[in-house]
Amino acid sequence: MKPIVLVVALTALGTLPCAAQTSQASSDSGIISGTVKGADGSIITSGLITASRIHEFVSLHRHDPTAATVVIGLDGSFRFPSLVAGMYRICTQTSDPWISPCEWGDEVATRVSLSAGQASANVTMVLDKGALVTVRVDDPGQFFAATTAKAGPGLLIGVGTDSFVFRRAALLSQDAGGKTYQVLIPFDRKTRISVASPMYQLANASGSLLAASRGNAIPVFVQSGQPPPTVTLKIIGRVSP
């Protein structure tokens, strides 16, 4: 997967001796702003962007602003309100198919420093596109229809990210023959889609049974420029109590 790129331009109003920064950090603040765009040069015109201060062993005042979330503008721009000096992690929440740099890739690349006495930091975030993999669950026996809402979720499909966040696949459509899901993964990266069900007995496209309640890791690799595959599963029965 292509690396996430953060380009940071700093405007300094002065520097403080290291010994003085511990007591001074809480009283200094600055602005983090910038733009969000795709690696293909396109402007990302919607979504949210969050700045969260990484914990440091310095004394802060109780009401010092250390986190903020703002909406990405139609021109791809964003501007956080004034934040206390420190190291910040910048994360995006955008619509498909853009990969979140805080979930996939090098975490260090998402960090931006706002030093004591620094007026502003300007950031250009460049996001990679991901592959939307379709997971089709065929249900010839109409087991989905026979499941009551009180039974809870009987099927879990998703992917674990680099940051140990589990992202569930989105339900794309449902028909008499089953359900279709979609999950976003990086291109050019060996990834495993997790499938688990304590309720349904599942089989893969070749007819091999999947483990009943344990998670099943289905390997998927999508090369850049190639269409994502469709992972096909079938419900062949219910799990015996």
C-alpha positions in Angstrom: 0.0 0.0 0.0 1.2 3.5 -0.8 2.3 5.4 2.3 0.2 8.1 3.7 1.8 11.5 3.2 1.6 14.4 5.7 3.3 17.6 4.5 3.6 20.1 7.4 4.5 23.8 7.1 5.3 25.5 10.4 5.1 29.2 11.4 7.1 29.9 14.5 6.7 33.0 16.6 9.6 32.2 18.9 11.1 29.3 20.9 11.3 28.6 24.6 14.1 26.9 26.5 13.4 23.2 27.0 13.4 23.7 30.8 10.6 26.2 30.5 8.3 24.3 28.2 6.8 22.0 30.9 5.2 24.9 32.8 4.5 27.0 29.7 3.0 24.4 27.4 -0.5 24.7 28.8 -0.7 28.5 28.2 0.5 28.3 24.5 -1.9 27.4 21.7 -2.0 27.4 18.0 -4.1 26.6 14.9 -3.8 23.4 12.8 -5.4 23.7 9.4 -4.9 22.3 5.9 -6.4 20.3 3.1 -7.4 16.7 2.4 -6.9 15.2 -1.0 -6.6 11.8 -2.7 -3.3 10.3 -4.0 -4.8 10.6 -7.5 -4.9 14.4 -7.1 -8.7 14.6 -6.5 -10.1 16.9 -3.7 -11.9 15.1 -0.9 -15.0 17.2 -0.4 -16.8 15.6 2.6 -16.2 13.8 5.8 -14.8 14.6 9.2 -11.2 15.2 10.4 -10.1 14.9 14.1 -7.0 16.2 15.9 -6.2 14.4 19.2 -3.3 15.4 21.4 -1.0 12.4 22.1 -0.4 12.1 25.9 2.8 13.7 27.1 4.2 14.0 30.7 3.5 17.8 31.0 1.2 19.7 33.2 -1.9 21.1 31.5 -4.6 23.3 32.8 -8.0 21.6 33.2 -9.7 23.4 30.3 -6.8 23.3 27.8 -8.2 22.3 24.4 -6.5 19.0 23.4 -8.9 17.6 20.8 -11.3 18.8 18.1 -13.3 17.4 15.2 -14.4 19.5 12.2 -16.1 19.0 8.9 -14.0 18.8 5.7 -15.0 21.7 3.4 -16.2 21.4 -0.2 -12.8 22.6 -1.3 -11.1 19.9 0.9 -10.0 22.4 3.5 -10.2 22.2 7.3 -9.3 24.4 10.2 -9.3 23.3 13.9 -10.0 25.8 16.7 -7.1 26.8 18.8 -5.4 23.8 20.4 -2.8 23.7 23.2 0.8 23.0 22.2 1.8 19.3 21.8 1.9 16.4 19.4 -1.4 15.6 17.6 -2.7 12.6 15.8 -4.7 13.6 12.7 -7.4 11.2 11.6 -10.0 11.2 8.8 -13.5 9.8 8.5 -14.5 9.9 4.9 -16.9 8.0 2.6 -15.6 5.1 0.6 -13.3 4.4 -1.0 -10.7 6.4 0.9 -8.5 4.6 3.5 -8.2 6.2 6.9 -4.5 6.8 7.7 -5.2 6.1 11.4 -6.5 2.6 10.7 -4.2 1.5 7.9 -0.5 2.4 7.4 2.2 4.1 9.4 0.8 5.7 12.6 3.8 8.0 12.8 2.8 9.6 9.5 -0.4 10.9 11.0 1.4 13.0 13.7 1.7 16.8 13.6 3.6 18.9 16.1 2.3 22.2 17.5 5.2 23.6 19.5 4.9 26.1 22.3 4.9 29.6 20.9 4.0 28.3 17.4 1.2 30.2 15.8 0.1 27.6 13.2 0.7 24.3 11.4 -0.5 23.8 7.9 -1.1 20.1 6.9 -1.8 18.4 3.5 -3.2 15.0 4.0 -3.0 12.6 1.1 -5.2 9.6 1.3 -5.0 6.3 -0.7 -7.9 4.7 -2.3 -9.0 1.3 -1.0 -10.7 -1.7 -2.6 -14.4 -2.3 -1.9 -14.6 -6.1 -1.6 -18.1 -7.6 -2.0 -19.1 -10.5 0.3 -22.2 -12.3 -0.9 -24.0 -14.6 1.5 -26.4 -16.9 -0.3 -29.4 -18.1 1.7 -31.3 -20.7 -0.3 -33.0 -22.1 2.8 -34.3 -18.7 3.9 -32.6 -18.8 7.3 -32.3 -15.1 7.4 -36.0 -14.7 7.1 -36.6 -17.2 9.9 -34.4 -15.4 12.4 -36.2 -13.1 14.8 -34.8 -9.7 15.8 -34.6 -10.8 19.4 -32.0 -13.4 18.4 -29.5 -10.7 17.8 -26.9 -10.5 15.1 -26.3 -14.0 13.7 -23.6 -13.2 11.3 -20.4 -11.1 11.8 -18.3 -10.0 8.8 -15.5 -7.4 8.8 -11.8 -6.7 8.9 -9.3 -5.9 11.6 -7.2 -2.9 10.8 -3.5 -2.0 11.6 -4.8 0.0 14.6 -6.6 -3.1 16.0 -10.0 -1.6 15.1 -12.6 -4.1 13.8 -14.6 -2.6 10.9 -17.8 -4.4 10.2 -18.8 -4.9 6.6 -21.7 -2.7 5.5 -24.9 -4.4 4.4 -25.3 -3.3 0.8 -28.5 -5.1 -0.2 -30.8 -7.9 0.7 -33.1 -10.1 -1.4 -34.9 -13.4 -1.3 -31.7 -15.2 -2.1 -29.5 -13.7 0.6 -27.5 -10.6 1.6 -24.7 -8.7 0.0 -22.1 -6.9 2.1 -19.1 -4.6 1.3 -15.9 -4.0 3.2 -13.0 -1.6 2.5 -9.4 -2.9 2.4 -6.1 -1.5 1.1 -4.9 -2.3 -2.3 -1.7 -4.3 -2.7 -1.9 -5.7 0.8 -2.6 -9.2 2.0 -5.7 -8.8 4.2 -8.0 -11.3 5.9 -11.8 -10.8 6.0 -13.2 -12.3 9.2 -16.5 -14.2 9.2 -18.1 -15.7 12.2 -21.6 -17.0 13.1 -22.9 -18.7 16.3 -26.2 -19.2 14.5 -25.6 -20.3 10.9 -23.6 -23.1 9.4 -21.6 -21.6 6.5 -19.8 -23.0 3.5 -17.4 -21.2 1.1 -17.6 -21.1 -2.6 -16.0 -24.5 -3.0 -18.5 -26.1 -0.6 -16.1 -26.5 2.4 -17.7 -26.0 5.8 -16.5 -23.0 7.8 -16.1 -23.2 11.6 -19.4 -22.7 13.3 -18.8 -20.1 16.0 -15.1 -19.3 15.7 -13.9 -16.6 13.4 -12.9 -17.6 9.9 -10.1 -15.6 8.2 -10.6 -15.4 4.5 -7.4 -14.2 2.7 -8.0 -11.4 0.1 -5.5 -9.6 -2.0 -6.4 -6.8 -4.5 -3.8 -5.5 -6.9 -3.9 -1.8 -7.8 -5.9 -1.3 -11.0 -7.7 -4.6 -10.7 -11.4 -5.0 -9.8 -12.0 -6.4 -6.3 -13.2 -10.0 -6.1 -16.5 -11.2 -4.7 -16.3 -13.5 -1.7 -19.2 -16.0 -1.9 -20.5 -17.8 1.1 -23.6 -19.9 1.6 -25.8 -20.7 4.6 -26.5 -24.4 4.6 -28.1 -24.9 8.0 -28.4 -23.7 11.6 -25.8 -24.4 14.3 -27.0 -27.1 16.7 -27.4 -25.9 20.2 
